[in-house]
Amino acid sequence: MIRKSLIFILIAAAILETLCAQGTEPGVYQYVLRGEVFIDLEPIYAGHVDEEYPLDIPRARERALEEAVLYFAAMLYGWSFKYQVGERARQIDEVIELELLGSIQTNDPALHITDMEVSDMRLRVWTDYDLTNRLAQRMQVWRSGTIRNAQGLGYSPSYLEVYPGWIAVKQMALEDAARIALRTMLRGSERNRPREVTGFLSLASFPRFFIDAGRWAVSARFRVQVTEIIPFAVY
């Protein structure tokens, strides 16, 4: 009896530890998506002091939600992409076009802030997005056997003559990470460099942003479904 009670206590403690860890651990769980966002309270992007400088906590919280819903939508719905691989010898530029296939609003009742913390003039926000059965099934599709994994490190421009806004600068870095991820994935799987690739991709988890040499850099993991590969021989 004592041994059974001890085993039960250990199992219960392990479950409780897992649930507590998930409170701030980014990732994908069966019925919730979880991620963390950092918002600079003194934002400077691509050589421009942001129009809102400095940020107070309520406005930084709003920005955190704006950023979080972008990533949750990218995880759930993903983008369609058209990637022109590029060839210097043929004077063909490398270009990626992304179109987000769904959106989430910041007032969505499924969206929750679970914790906030201010440190070193940054607001750190943990967010959850609750999944219905239908959305949980959609996430399962992104983890199916036909989906490939890719990872990339992307950068925003170091300077922009026209400032497009704080979130647009981060999106530029994220699109650059998607381009690098696709290029790396194709180099590992295609014997001959293709001319163009189309398909769909999604974020596997929230990206990680940091400053490198004065510009935004982002490390991001993607899930990729290639629908068409067009070789140079077609042209």
Accessible surface in RSA format (square Angstrom, percent):
REM  Atomic radii and reference values for relative SASA: ProtOr
REM  Chains: A
REM  Algorithm: Lee & Richards
REM  Probe-radius: 1.40
REM  Slices: 20
REM RES _ NUM      All-atoms   Total-Side   Main-Chain    Non-polar    All polar
REM                ABS   REL    ABS   REL    ABS   REL    ABS   REL    ABS   REL
RES MET A   1   180.81  93.6 140.99  93.3  39.82  94.8 120.46 102.4  60.35  80.0
RES ILE A   2   151.99  86.5 148.00 110.3   3.99   9.6 150.08 108.1   1.91   5.2
RES ARG A   3   188.20  79.0 182.79  93.2   5.41  12.9  65.63  89.7 122.57  74.3
RES LYS A   4   154.68  75.5 148.71  91.2   5.97  14.2  93.03  83.7  61.65  65.7
RES SER A   5    50.99  43.1  44.66  59.6   6.33  14.6  30.44  64.8  20.55  28.8
RES LEU A   6    99.82  55.6  97.72  69.9   2.10   5.3  99.03  69.5   0.79   2.1
RES ILE A   7    83.47  47.5  83.23  62.0   0.24   0.6  83.46  60.1   0.01   0.0
RES PHE A   8   143.30  71.7 141.08  87.4   2.22   5.8 143.04  86.7   0.26   0.7
RES ILE A   9   104.57  59.5 102.68  76.5   1.89   4.6 103.99  74.9   0.58   1.6
RES LEU A  10   109.19  60.8 103.89  74.3   5.30  13.3 104.15  73.1   5.04  13.6
RES ILE A  11    96.02  54.6  93.00  69.3   3.02   7.3  96.02  69.1   0.00   0.0
RES ALA A  12    44.40  40.8  35.75  55.2   8.65  19.7  40.28  56.7   4.12  10.9
RES ALA A  13    53.65  49.3  43.83  67.6   9.81  22.3  49.49  69.7   4.16  11.0
RES ALA A  14    55.00  50.6  49.54  76.5   5.46  12.4  53.33  75.1   1.67   4.4
RES ILE A  15    99.45  56.6  97.17  72.4   2.28   5.5  99.44  71.6   0.02   0.1
RES LEU A  16   112.89  62.9 111.71  79.9   1.18   3.0 112.69  79.1   0.20   0.5
RES GLU A  17   124.47  71.5 117.99  89.3   6.48  15.4  43.77  84.7  80.70  65.9
RES THR A  18    71.66  51.0  67.23  68.2   4.43  10.6  45.85  61.6  25.81  39.0
RES LEU A  19   108.97  60.7  98.08  70.2  10.89  27.4  98.41  69.1  10.56  28.4
RES CYS A  20    86.51  65.4  64.17  71.6  22.34  52.5  34.17  86.6  52.34  56.4
RES ALA A  21    47.70  43.9  34.29  52.9  13.41  30.5  45.79  64.5   1.91   5.1
RES GLN A  22    40.06  22.4  40.06  29.3   0.00   0.0   4.94  10.5  35.12  26.6
RES GLY A  23    29.40  36.3   0.00   N/A  29.40  36.3  27.84  76.4   1.56   3.5
RES THR A  24    59.64  42.4  53.40  54.1   6.24  14.9  25.94  34.8  33.69  50.9
RES GLU A  25    86.67  49.8  83.36  63.1   3.31   7.9  27.23  52.7  59.44  48.5
RES PRO A  26    55.70  40.6  41.79  38.1  13.91  50.6  42.01  34.7  13.69  85.1
RES GLY A  27    15.95  19.7   0.00   N/A  15.95  19.7  15.89  43.6   0.06   0.1
RES VAL A  28    40.62  26.7  11.73  10.6  28.89  69.6  11.73  10.2  28.89  78.4
RES TYR A  29    48.49  22.6  40.92  23.3   7.57  19.7  45.15  33.9   3.34   4.1
RES GLN A  30   124.09  69.4 108.22  79.1  15.87  37.8  37.30  79.4  86.79  65.8
RES TYR A  31   104.60  48.8  97.89  55.7   6.71  17.5  68.33  51.3  36.27  44.7
RES VAL A  32    23.87  15.7  23.87  21.6   0.00   0.0  23.87  20.7   0.00   0.0
RES LEU A  33     0.00   0.0   0.00   0.0   0.00   0.0   0.00   0.0   0.00   0.0
RES ARG A  34    20.03   8.4  19.33   9.9   0.70   1.7   0.13   0.2  19.90  12.1
RES GLY A  35     0.09   0.1   0.00   N/A   0.09   0.1   0.09   0.2   0.00   0.0
RES GLU A  36    39.08  22.4  31.55  23.9   7.54  17.9   8.09  15.6  31.00  25.3
RES VAL A  37     3.31   2.2   0.14   0.1   3.17   7.6   3.31   2.9   0.00   0.0
RES PHE A  38    67.17  33.6  61.55  38.1   5.62  14.6  61.55  37.3   5.62  16.1
RES ILE A  39     0.74   0.4   0.37   0.3   0.36   0.9   0.74   0.5   0.00   0.0
RES ASP A  40    30.51  21.4  29.52  29.4   0.99   2.3   7.00  16.5  23.50  23.4
RES LEU A  41    12.03   6.7  12.03   8.6   0.00   0.0  12.03   8.5   0.00   0.0
RES GLU A  42    82.58  47.4  69.81  52.8  12.77  30.4   7.73  15.0  74.85  61.1
RES PRO A  43     0.25   0.2   0.00   0.0   0.25   0.9   0.25   0.2   0.00   0.0
RES ILE A  44    98.05  55.8  78.26  58.3  19.79  47.7  78.26  56.4  19.79  53.7
RES TYR A  45     2.36   1.1   1.93   1.1   0.43   1.1   0.82   0.6   1.54   1.9
RES ALA A  46     5.13   4.7   0.00   0.0   5.13  11.7   0.10   0.1   5.03  13.3
RES GLY A  47    52.53  64.8   0.00   N/A  52.53  64.8  22.56  61.9  29.97  67.1
RES HIS A  48    37.53  20.5  34.40  23.9   3.13   8.0  19.24  19.8  18.30  21.3
RES VAL A  49    92.00  60.5  70.79  64.1  21.21  51.1  70.79  61.5  21.21  57.5
RES ASP A  50     4.46   3.1   0.00   0.0   4.46  10.5   0.00   0.0   4.46   4.4
RES GLU A  51   124.89  71.7  82.68  62.6  42.21 100.5  66.06 127.8  58.83  48.0
RES GLU A  52    61.37  35.2  56.06  42.4   5.31  12.6  31.60  61.1  29.77  24.3
RES TYR A  53    96.19  44.9  65.36  37.2  30.83  80.2  40.95  30.8  55.23  68.1
RES PRO A  54    90.76  66.1  73.06  66.6  17.69  64.3  73.06  60.3  17.69 110.0
RES LEU A  55    12.40   6.9   0.99   0.7  11.40  28.7   2.83   2.0   9.56  25.7
RES ASP A  56    88.98  62.3  77.30  76.9  11.67  27.6  40.99  96.5  47.98  47.9
RES ILE A  57    65.71  37.4  64.61  48.1   1.10   2.7  64.61  46.5   1.10   3.0
RES PRO A  58    86.16  62.8  80.75  73.6   5.41  19.7  84.92  70.1   1.24   7.7
RES ARG A  59    57.63  24.2  55.99  28.5   1.64   3.9  27.04  37.0  30.59  18.5
RES ALA A  60     0.00   0.0   0.00   0.0   0.00   0.0   0.00   0.0   0.00   0.0
RES ARG A  61    94.90  39.8  94.90  48.4   0.00   0.0  17.97  24.6  76.92  46.6
RES GLU A  62    88.50  50.8  86.31  65.3   2.19   5.2  29.19  56.5  59.31  48.4
RES ARG A  63     0.37   0.2   0.37   0.2   0.00   0.0   0.13   0.2   0.24   0.1
RES ALA A  64     0.00   0.0   0.00   0.0   0.00   0.0   0.00   0.0   0.00   0.0
RES LEU A  65    21.72  12.1  21.72  15.5   0.00   0.0  21.72  15.3   0.00   0.0
RES GLU A  66    57.69  33.1  53.60  40.6   4.08   9.7  23.51  45.5  34.17  27.9
RES GLU A  67     3.70   2.1   3.70   2.8   0.00   0.0   0.10   0.2   3.60   2.9
RES ALA A  68     0.00   0.0   0.00   0.0   0.00   0.0   0.00   0.0   0.00   0.0
RES VAL A  69    13.43   8.8  12.76  11.6   0.66   1.6  12.89  11.2   0.54   1.5
RES LEU A  70    22.51  12.5  18.03  12.9   4.49  11.3  22.51  15.8   0.00   0.0
RES TYR A  71     4.62   2.2   4.62   2.6   0.00   0.0   3.51   2.6   1.11   1.4
RES PHE A  72     0.00   0.0   0.00   0.0   0.00   0.0   0.00   0.0   0.00   0.0
RES ALA A  73     1.20   1.1   1.20   1.9   0.00   0.0   1.20   1.7   0.00   0.0
RES ALA A  74     0.00   0.0   0.00   0.0   0.00   0.0   0.00   0.0   0.00   0.0
RES MET A  75     0.62   0.3   0.40   0.3   0.22   0.5   0.40   0.3   0.22   0.3
RES LEU A  76     0.00   0.0   0.00   0.0   0.00   0.0   0.00   0.0   0.00   0.0
RES TYR A  77    41.20  19.2  38.68  22.0   2.52   6.6  18.36  13.8  22.84  28.2
RES GLY A  78     0.00   0.0   0.00   N/A   0.00   0.0   0.00   0.0   0.00   0.0
RES TRP A  79    17.86   7.2  17.79   8.6   0.07   0.2   6.43   3.4  11.43  18.6
RES SER A  80    30.49  25.8  29.36  39.2   1.12   2.6  19.30  41.1  11.18  15.7
RES PHE A  81     7.28   3.6   0.00   0.0   7.28  18.9   2.66   1.6   4.62  13.2
RES LYS A  82    94.09  45.9  92.57  56.8   1.52   3.6  38.06  34.3  56.03  59.7
RES TYR A  83     0.00   0.0   0.00   0.0   0.00   0.0   0.00   0.0   0.00   0.0
RES GLN A  84    45.83  25.6  45.42  33.2   0.41   1.0   6.67  14.2  39.16  29.7
RES VAL A  85    14.04   9.2   9.20   8.3   4.85  11.7   9.20   8.0   4.85  13.2
RES GLY A  86     4.14   5.1   0.00   N/A   4.14   5.1   3.82  10.5   0.32   0.7
RES GLU A  87    34.53  19.8  32.26  24.4   2.26   5.4   2.75   5.3  31.77  25.9
RES ARG A  88   225.27  94.6 206.23 105.1  19.04  45.3  88.44 120.9 136.83  82.9
RES ALA A  89    92.99  85.5  52.56  81.1  40.43  92.0  64.49  90.8  28.49  75.5
RES ARG A  90   135.13  56.7 111.46  56.8  23.68  56.4  39.92  54.6  95.21  57.7
RES GLN A  91   168.38  94.2 135.50  99.0  32.88  78.3  46.08  98.1 122.30  92.8
RES ILE A  92    27.01  15.4  17.13  12.8   9.88  23.8  20.45  14.7   6.56  17.8
RES ASP A  93   107.25  75.1  99.78  99.3   7.47  17.7  21.23  50.0  86.02  85.8
RES GLU A  94    52.40  30.1  27.91  21.1  24.48  58.3  14.97  29.0  37.43  30.6
RES VAL A  95    65.54  43.1  61.90  56.0   3.63   8.8  65.05  56.5   0.48   1.3
RES ILE A  96    27.20  15.5  10.36   7.7  16.85  40.6  10.36   7.5  16.85  45.7
RES GLU A  97   101.90  58.5  95.00  71.9   6.90  16.4  37.92  73.3  63.98  52.2
RES LEU A  98    36.00  20.1   2.08   1.5  33.93  85.3   3.33   2.3  32.67  87.9
RES GLU A  99   115.53  66.3 111.80  84.6   3.72   8.9  37.09  71.7  78.44  64.0
RES LEU A 100    59.29  33.0  35.60  25.5  23.69  59.5  35.60  25.0  23.69  63.7
RES LEU A 101    85.24  47.5  51.68  37.0  33.56  84.4  57.27  40.2  27.97  75.3
RES GLY A 102    20.24  25.0   0.00   N/A  20.24  25.0  18.63  51.1   1.60   3.6
RES SER A 103    80.05  67.6  58.02  77.4  22.02  50.7  33.32  71.0  46.73  65.5
RES ILE A 104    14.73   8.4   1.97   1.5  12.76  30.8   5.35   3.9   9.37  25.4
RES GLN A 105   112.23  62.8 109.73  80.2   2.50   6.0  42.65  90.8  69.58  52.8
RES THR A 106    60.02  42.7  48.09  48.8  11.93  28.4  16.92  22.7  43.10  65.2
RES ASN A 107   127.99  88.3 101.12  97.7  26.88  64.7  44.82 107.9  83.17  80.4
RES ASP A 108    35.35  24.8  27.67  27.5   7.68  18.2   7.14  16.8  28.21  28.1
RES PRO A 109   119.47  87.1  97.68  89.0  21.79  79.2 109.23  90.2  10.24  63.7
RES ALA A 110    22.34  20.5  17.69  27.3   4.66  10.6  21.92  30.9   0.43   1.1
RES LEU A 111    17.58   9.8   2.09   1.5  15.49  38.9   2.09   1.5  15.49  41.7
RES HIS A 112    76.12  41.6  71.01  49.4   5.11  13.1  52.66  54.3  23.46  27.3
RES ILE A 113    43.87  25.0  13.71  10.2  30.16  72.7  13.71   9.9  30.16  81.8
RES THR A 114    62.91  44.7  27.94  28.3  34.96  83.3  34.35  46.1  28.55  43.2
RES ASP A 115    65.63  46.0  59.35  59.1   6.29  14.9  12.21  28.7  53.42  53.3
RES MET A 116    74.62  38.6  51.03  33.8  23.60  56.2  51.24  43.6  23.38  31.0
RES GLU A 117    82.67  47.5  76.05  57.5   6.62  15.8  30.26  58.5  52.41  42.8
RES VAL A 118    81.44  53.6  53.83  48.7  27.62  66.5  53.83  46.8  27.62  74.9
RES SER A 119    58.40  49.4  48.88  65.2   9.52  21.9  30.18  64.3  28.22  39.5
RES ASP A 120   132.39  92.7 100.44 100.0  31.95  75.5  35.99  84.7  96.39  96.1
RES MET A 121    96.64  50.0  90.91  60.2   5.73  13.6  58.54  49.8  38.11  50.5
RES ARG A 122    72.44  30.4  71.66  36.5   0.78   1.9  27.43  37.5  45.01  27.3
RES LEU A 123     1.35   0.7   1.35   1.0   0.00   0.0   1.35   0.9   0.00   0.0
RES ARG A 124    73.49  30.9  73.49  37.5   0.00   0.0   7.14   9.8  66.36  40.2
RES VAL A 125     0.00   0.0   0.00   0.0   0.00   0.0   0.00   0.0   0.00   0.0
RES TRP A 126    14.36   5.8  14.36   7.0   0.00   0.0  13.68   7.3   0.68   1.1
RES THR A 127     0.00   0.0   0.00   0.0   0.00   0.0   0.00   0.0   0.00   0.0
RES ASP A 128    14.21  10.0  14.21  14.1   0.00   0.0   0.93   2.2  13.27  13.2
RES TYR A 129    10.86   5.1  10.86   6.2   0.00   0.0   0.05   0.0  10.81  13.3
RES ASP A 130    61.15  42.8  58.94  58.7   2.21   5.2  24.10  56.7  37.06  37.0
RES LEU A 131    13.41   7.5   0.55   0.4  12.86  32.3   1.61   1.1  11.81  31.8
RES THR A 132    82.19  58.5  73.21  74.2   8.98  21.4  81.04 108.8   1.16   1.7
RES ASN A 133    98.84  68.2  93.18  90.0   5.67  13.6  24.78  59.6  74.06  71.6
RES ARG A 134   150.88  63.3 146.01  74.4   4.87  11.6  76.19 104.1  74.69  45.3
RES LEU A 135    10.66   5.9  10.66   7.6   0.00   0.0  10.66   7.5   0.00   0.0
RES ALA A 136    12.40  11.4  10.74  16.6   1.66   3.8  11.28  15.9   1.11   3.0
RES GLN A 137   119.15  66.6 116.78  85.3   2.37   5.7  40.51  86.2  78.64  59.6
RES ARG A 138    87.99  36.9  82.40  42.0   5.58  13.3  16.26  22.2  71.72  43.5
RES MET A 139     2.02   1.0   2.02   1.3   0.00   0.0   2.02   1.7   0.00   0.0
RES GLN A 140   101.46  56.7  96.28  70.4   5.17  12.3  38.72  82.4  62.73  47.6
RES VAL A 141    97.49  64.2  94.61  85.7   2.88   6.9  97.44  84.7   0.05   0.1
RES TRP A 142    21.23   8.5  21.20  10.3   0.03   0.1  18.16   9.7   3.07   5.0
RES ARG A 143    89.87  37.7  57.84  29.5  32.04  76.3  40.12  54.8  49.75  30.2
RES SER A 144    46.80  39.5  32.12  42.9  14.68  33.8  37.81  80.5   8.99  12.6
RES GLY A 145    85.66 105.6   0.00   N/A  85.66 105.6  45.05 123.6  40.61  90.9
RES THR A 146    98.73  70.2  79.48  80.6  19.25  45.9  81.17 109.0  17.56  26.6
RES ILE A 147    22.72  12.9   5.51   4.1  17.21  41.5   5.51   4.0  17.21  46.7
RES ARG A 148    75.77  31.8  71.02  36.2   4.75  11.3  46.28  63.2  29.49  17.9
RES ASN A 149   119.93  82.7  98.40  95.1  21.52  51.8  31.86  76.7  88.07  85.1
RES ALA A 150    11.73  10.8   0.39   0.6  11.34  25.8   9.79  13.8   1.94   5.1
RES GLN A 151   103.88  58.1  89.37  65.3  14.51  34.6  27.87  59.3  76.01  57.6
RES GLY A 152     5.85   7.2   0.00   N/A   5.85   7.2   5.85  16.1   0.00   0.0
RES LEU A 153    75.38  42.0  67.55  48.3   7.83  19.7  67.55  47.4   7.83  21.1
RES GLY A 154     0.00   0.0   0.00   N/A   0.00   0.0   0.00   0.0   0.00   0.0
RES TYR A 155    59.33  27.7  50.77  28.9   8.56  22.3  32.89  24.7  26.44  32.6
RES SER A 156     1.02   0.9   0.42   0.6   0.60   1.4   0.49   1.0   0.54   0.8
RES PRO A 157    46.39  33.8  36.79  33.5   9.59  34.9  45.74  37.8   0.64   4.0
RES SER A 158    72.85  61.6  60.27  80.4  12.58  29.0  27.83  59.3  45.02  63.1
RES TYR A 159   129.93  60.7 113.53  64.6  16.40  42.7  79.62  59.8  50.31  62.0
RES LEU A 160    32.20  17.9  30.57  21.9   1.63   4.1  32.20  22.6   0.00   0.0
RES GLU A 161   156.68  90.0 129.24  97.8  27.44  65.3  43.87  84.9 112.81  92.1
RES VAL A 162   124.56  82.0 113.57 102.8  10.99  26.5 116.52 101.2   8.04  21.8
RES TYR A 163    48.30  22.5  25.41  14.5  22.89  59.6  25.41  19.1  22.89  28.2
RES PRO A 164    61.11  44.5  24.42  22.3  36.69 133.4  36.24  29.9  24.87 154.6
RES GLY A 165    16.16  19.9   0.00   N/A  16.16  19.9  15.84  43.5   0.32   0.7
RES TRP A 166    13.97   5.6  13.88   6.7   0.09   0.2   5.55   3.0   8.42  13.7
RES ILE A 167    44.68  25.4  44.67  33.3   0.01   0.0  44.67  32.2   0.01   0.0
RES ALA A 168    24.74  22.7  23.32  36.0   1.42   3.2  23.85  33.6   0.89   2.3
RES VAL A 169     0.00   0.0   0.00   0.0   0.00   0.0   0.00   0.0   0.00   0.0
RES LYS A 170     5.48   2.7   5.10   3.1   0.38   0.9   1.74   1.6   3.74   4.0
RES GLN A 171    66.01  36.9  64.82  47.4   1.19   2.8  12.20  26.0  53.82  40.8
RES MET A 172    68.08  35.3  61.41  40.6   6.67  15.9  60.44  51.4   7.64  10.1
RES ALA A 173     0.00   0.0   0.00   0.0   0.00   0.0   0.00   0.0   0.00   0.0
RES LEU A 174     5.42   3.0   5.29   3.8   0.13   0.3   5.29   3.7   0.13   0.4
RES GLU A 175    72.91  41.9  72.32  54.7   0.60   1.4  11.03  21.3  61.89  50.5
RES ASP A 176    29.70  20.8  25.39  25.3   4.31  10.2  11.79  27.8  17.91  17.9
RES ALA A 177     0.00   0.0   0.00   0.0   0.00   0.0   0.00   0.0   0.00   0.0
RES ALA A 178     0.90   0.8   0.70   1.1   0.21   0.5   0.83   1.2   0.08   0.2
RES ARG A 179    48.74  20.5  48.74  24.8   0.00   0.0  10.58  14.5  38.17  23.1
RES ILE A 180    33.53  19.1  33.53  25.0   0.00   0.0  33.53  24.1   0.00   0.0
RES ALA A 181     1.18   1.1   0.86   1.3   0.32   0.7   0.86   1.2   0.32   0.8
RES LEU A 182     0.15   0.1   0.15   0.1   0.00   0.0   0.15   0.1   0.00   0.0
RES ARG A 183    66.66  28.0  65.96  33.6   0.70   1.7   9.38  12.8  57.28  34.7
RES THR A 184    80.70  57.4  74.84  75.9   5.87  14.0  61.19  82.2  19.52  29.5
RES MET A 185    20.38  10.6   8.56   5.7  11.82  28.1  17.81  15.1   2.57   3.4
RES LEU A 186     5.28   2.9   4.46   3.2   0.82   2.1   4.68   3.3   0.60   1.6
RES ARG A 187   161.40  67.8 131.14  66.9  30.26  72.0  59.75  81.7 101.65  61.6
RES GLY A 188    72.82  89.8   0.00   N/A  72.82  89.8  36.96 101.4  35.86  80.3
RES SER A 189    58.49  49.4  21.90  29.2  36.59  84.3  31.20  66.4  27.29  38.2
RES GLU A 190    52.72  30.3  39.23  29.7  13.48  32.1   2.66   5.1  50.06  40.9
RES ARG A 191   232.29  97.5 188.27  96.0  44.02 104.8  75.91 103.7 156.38  94.8
RES ASN A 192   118.28  81.6 106.53 103.0  11.74  28.3  33.43  80.5  84.85  82.0
RES ARG A 193   111.83  47.0  90.96  46.4  20.87  49.7  29.34  40.1  82.49  50.0
RES PRO A 194     6.43   4.7   4.85   4.4   1.57   5.7   6.43   5.3   0.00   0.0
RES ARG A 195    49.90  21.0  49.90  25.4   0.00   0.0   0.04   0.1  49.86  30.2
RES GLU A 196    21.29  12.2  21.29  16.1   0.00   0.0   0.00   0.0  21.29  17.4
RES VAL A 197     0.17   0.1   0.00   0.0   0.17   0.4   0.17   0.2   0.00   0.0
RES THR A 198    30.87  22.0  30.87  31.3   0.00   0.0  26.97  36.2   3.90   5.9
RES GLY A 199     4.06   5.0   0.00   N/A   4.06   5.0   1.08   3.0   2.98   6.7
RES PHE A 200    72.30  36.2  72.30  44.8   0.00   0.0  72.30  43.8   0.00   0.0
RES LEU A 201     0.78   0.4   0.78   0.6   0.00   0.0   0.78   0.5   0.00   0.0
RES SER A 202     0.00   0.0   0.00   0.0   0.00   0.0   0.00   0.0   0.00   0.0
RES LEU A 203     0.27   0.2   0.00   0.0   0.27   0.7   0.00   0.0   0.27   0.7
RES ALA A 204     3.85   3.5   1.69   2.6   2.16   4.9   1.69   2.4   2.16   5.7
RES SER A 205    20.49  17.3  19.71  26.3   0.78   1.8  10.92  23.2   9.57  13.4
RES PHE A 206    20.61  10.3   4.66   2.9  15.95  41.5   4.66   2.8  15.95  45.6
RES PRO A 207    11.99   8.7   0.00   0.0  11.99  43.6   0.82   0.7  11.17  69.4
RES ARG A 208   150.52  63.2 146.77  74.8   3.75   8.9  72.13  98.6  78.39  47.5
RES PHE A 209    25.23  12.6  11.28   7.0  13.95  36.3  11.28   6.8  13.95  39.9
RES PHE A 210    60.65  30.3  56.27  34.8   4.39  11.4  60.65  36.8   0.00   0.0
RES ILE A 211    98.35  56.0  72.07  53.7  26.28  63.3  72.07  51.9  26.28  71.3
RES ASP A 212    53.98  37.8  51.01  50.8   2.97   7.0   6.64  15.6  47.33  47.2
RES ALA A 213   100.19  92.1  51.16  79.0  49.02 111.5  72.67 102.3  27.52  72.9
RES GLY A 214    61.37  75.7   0.00   N/A  61.37  75.7  33.54  92.0  27.83  62.3
RES ARG A 215    81.79  34.3  79.45  40.5   2.34   5.6   5.31   7.3  76.48  46.4
RES TRP A 216     6.28   2.5   5.66   2.7   0.62   1.4   5.64   3.0   0.63   1.0
RES ALA A 217     0.00   0.0   0.00   0.0   0.00   0.0   0.00   0.0   0.00   0.0
RES VAL A 218     0.00   0.0   0.00   0.0   0.00   0.0   0.00   0.0   0.00   0.0
RES SER A 219    26.73  22.6  22.53  30.1   4.20   9.7   4.70  10.0  22.03  30.9
RES ALA A 220     2.19   2.0   0.00   0.0   2.19   5.0   2.19   3.1   0.00   0.0
RES ARG A 221   112.54  47.3 111.06  56.6   1.48   3.5  37.44  51.2  75.09  45.5
RES PHE A 222     1.64   0.8   0.55   0.3   1.08   2.8   0.55   0.3   1.08   3.1
RES ARG A 223    34.93  14.7  34.93  17.8   0.00   0.0   1.05   1.4  33.88  20.5
RES VAL A 224     0.50   0.3   0.50   0.5   0.00   0.0   0.50   0.4   0.00   0.0
RES GLN A 225    66.16  37.0  65.99  48.2   0.17   0.4   5.21  11.1  60.95  46.2
RES VAL A 226    37.42  24.6  11.61  10.5  25.81  62.2  11.61  10.1  25.81  70.0
RES THR A 227    80.63  57.3  43.60  44.2  37.03  88.2  41.84  56.2  38.79  58.6
RES GLU A 228    92.76  53.3  86.23  65.2   6.53  15.6  28.96  56.0  63.80  52.1
RES ILE A 229    62.40  35.5  40.36  30.1  22.04  53.1  40.36  29.1  22.04  59.8
RES ILE A 230    29.79  16.9  29.11  21.7   0.67   1.6  29.79  21.4   0.00   0.0
RES PRO A 231    63.32  46.1  63.32  57.7   0.00   0.0  63.32  52.3   0.00   0.0
RES PHE A 232    30.27  15.1  22.06  13.7   8.21  21.4  22.22  13.5   8.05  23.0
RES ALA A 233    97.33  89.5  58.04  89.6  39.28  89.4  71.69 101.0  25.64  67.9
RES VAL A 234   104.82  69.0  72.57  65.7  32.25  77.7  79.71  69.3  25.10  68.1
RES TYR A 235   139.68  65.2  78.68  44.8  61.00 158.7  97.31  73.1  42.37  52.2
END  Absolute sums over single chains surface
CHAIN  1 A    13102.5      10745.4       2357.1       7163.1       5939.5
END  Absolute sums over all chains
TOTAL         13102.5      10745.4       2357.1       7163.1       5939.5
